[in-house]
């Protein structure tokens, strides 16, 4: 046999031994763990990718922030253009209004359809009237800087009592258990109607940003709605912790070009029985019944 033939034969035998070795049980056992480790790595990679996608989706939703709402006008009613509206409420289908300005502050019962003032009680010229709320047959009225709240019999408007409080008075509403007060800051206070003492407080925030200048308030279906002074939006607030739940944009309801400087959006009234929502502003000639539309 020639050297070349011997080389060929050795190569063939080496190839056969390699093939036998590859097919042997021992070799299979040694390669199996490597395949398992490789599969596990792919499972981990897939899980990490899924978590990353979930986090990205959550971040995108969080970034979107509170819901934005628009409106549709259902009806328009006359409103006294001399009424510097500070508070608005509906009780048993009847409209009540609190007005401001030194020398012109009052509480009123107003005929909704005609805008006619049916009953009025003016307060002393030394006081600047603010928000109102109706609880248990009593009408509560705040004053701006006097730290004094007046309480009236709802039917007669006869004064019943007064309360003092340590802040400015802006907006007032109730959740059937507590009076809810704004003072122009980002803080909302829950008060005992019998004593006017603070039970708890919340700070209103949109994300991490406090929202101040909270003005007239209304409690609607488990939320606090607030005008924001010199803003054409109403902010919807969680009464649990002050989180902003949404913004209702009313910029187009009564054009700024038709208003005076202080004739800002202010006044929210909700008829819970009939599910009707009304808004107006300081010295506006109209009161609007609106339907809220989700954008």
N, C-alpha and C positions, 0 to 999 in steps of 0.2 A: 504494500500500500504506500502510495506516495505521500510526502508531507502534506500536500494540498488536500488529499483525501482524508488524512487523519484530522486535519483542522476542521473539515466539513463535518466529520462524524462527531467530534467533540462539541461543535456548535449545536448540532441536532439534539445530543443528549442533554445539554444545558437547557435548551428550550423546553424539552419534555419535563425535566425536573422542575422548572419554574411554573409550568402549567399545573403539574401535580400539586405543587406547594400552594398555588393560588386557590385550588379547589379543596384543600384539606380543611377539616373542621377547626383545627387550631388557627389557621389563617382567618377563617370566617369569624371566629370569636374575637380575634384581635381587631378586625376592621369594623365590627358591629358597634362598639362604643364610639368610634369616630363618627359613624353615621348618625348615631343618637345625639351626640353633642352638636353636630351640625344642624339637625332638626330642631333641637332646643333653642339654638341661637336664633333660628328663623321665627320661632314662636315668640321669643322675647322681643325681637325687632318688630313683629306685628303688633304686639301688645303696646309697646312704646308709641308706635305710630298712631294706634287708636286713641291712646290717652292724649297725644299731642293734638289730634284732630278735635277731640272733645273740648280740650282747654281753649283752642282757638275759636270754636263755635260759641262757648260760654263767654269769652272775652268780647266777641262781636255783639252778642246780645246785650251784655252789660254796657257796652259802649253806646248802644242805641238810646239808653236812658229812658225817662218816663214817656208814656204815650202822649201823642199830640192829638188834639181834638179841634174840630171846626163846629159850625153851627148852621142851622136852618131856621129862619124866622117863620113862626107859626101864625102870629098875630101881632098887631101893633095897637097900643092903647095910648090915649092922651096922658100926659104927666105934667104937673105944675112946673113950669120953667123957673119959678122962683124958689123951688124946693131944693136946698143944698143937701142932697140925700146923704145921710150917714148910716142909716139902718133901714132894713126892709124885711118884712115878715108876713106870712099868711097864716091865719088861724081860723079854722072852721070856714074856709073859703073866703074870708074877708082880708083885705090888704091893709097893713099897718106900716107907717113910715116914721122914722125919726130924722129930723133935720138939724143942721148945724148953723154956725155963724153966731157971733155975739150979737145979741139984740134981735135975733130971728130964729132961735132954736125952738123946736116944738116936737110933740108927738101927735100923730094924726091917724084917723081911720079914713080910708080913701075908697070911693067907689071904683072898682077896677075898670069897668067898661067905659066910664065917662071921665075918669080922673078927678071927679068932684070931691072936694074935702068934706066929708060928712060930719066929722068931729075933730076938734083940735084943742090941745092944751099947750100954751106957751110956757116956757120956763124963764126964770129970772134972767135979766140981761147980763148978769155977771157970769153966766155959765154958757159954755159952748157944747151943745148937744152932740152926742156921738151914737154908737151902735145901740140897737134894741134887741130884746129877745122876749118871748112870751112863754111863761111856764106856770102851770097850775092856776090859770085865771088871773095872773099878774103880768104886767108889762114892766120890764126892767130897761132903764135907759142910762147909758154911760155919759160922763162928761169928759172933755179932752184933758185939761190940765188941773182940774180942781180936785181930783181924787175922790169924787163923789158920784154915787149911783143913786138914782131915784127909782122908787117902785110905786106903781099905780095899779088901781083896780082896772081891769081890762074893759069892763062895760062902761064905767062912769068917768074914767081917767082921774078919779080922785086920788091924791097922794096918800100912800100908806106908810112908807118908811124910807129911810135913806141908809146907805152903806158907804163906808170909806174903804179905799184900796190904795196901795203904795205906788202905783204906776200911772202912766197916762192911760186914758181909755180910748180905744179906736173901734174895734169890732166886737160884737157879742152874738152868741147863738147858744144852743143847748143840745144835749143828746138824751133828753128826758130824765137824766139823773143829775148832771152837772151843767152849770153855766160855763161857757167857753169864751175866753176873753183874749183879744189881741191888743198890744200896746204900741205898735209901730216898729217893734223889733222882730227878730226871728223866733221869739218865744211865744208860745201859746199856753195859757193857764186854764186849768179846770177848777171851778169854784163850787163850793157848797152854796146852793141857792138860799139856804136859811141863814147863813152867817157871812157869806161873801168871802170866806177864807179859802186860800189856795189849797187844793187837795193834791195836785201834781202838776208838773210842767213837761212840755216837750219842746224841742228845738227843731224847726222846719229846715230840712236840707234837701237839696237836689244834688245827689251824689254826695260829695263832701262840702258843697258850697251852701252856707246858710242863706236863706231867703228872708230878707227883712222887709220893712214897710208893709207888713201884713195889715190889711184894713178890714172892711166889712166882711163878716163871716156868715156862713150858712152850713148847717149839718144836713147832708144829703145821703141817704141810703148807706150809712156807716162810714162816710168820709166827711172831712171838713173842707169846705170850699171857701177860698178867700180871694177877695180883690187885693191887688198889689198897687199901692199908691203910685200914680203916674205910669202904670203899665196897662196895656189893653188886653192883658190875659188874666184869667182866673186860674189859680193854682189849686190842685186837688191833693189833699194831704191825708196821710194815715194818722188817725187819732191815737194809735198805739205808740208810735215812736217818732212821728214828725216826718217820715219819709215822703218825698214828693211822688205822687202816683201818676200825675199827668198835668198837662197845661191845656186850657181851653182858650183859643185865640179868638177874640172878639174885635179885632182891629177894624174890621170892615162894617161893623154893625151901625156905627154912627160916626161918619168921617171926622177926623180931627179938624179939617178945614171949616167945619160947621160949628165948632165948639169955641168957647172962651178958654182962657188959660187954665182956670181951675175946674173946668167942666169935664172932669175925668170920669171914667168908668167907676161906678161905686154903687152897689146895691144888688143883692141876690136874694130872691125869695123862692121857696120851693113849697108847692102844695103837695104834701105827701099823700093825701087821700086821692087826689085826681092825677098825680104824677105830672104836674105842670111846673115848668121852670120859667122864672121871670128875672130880667135884668134891666137896670137903668143906670143913670149917672147923675152927678151933681149938676143941677140946673138943666137937665135934658128935657126936651119937650115931649119925648115919647118914653113909654115903658114897653119892653119887648118880651113876648112869650117866644121861647126858642126851643128847638130840639137839638140835642148834642149829637154830632156826627164824628165817628172815629175815622181818622185819616189813615 
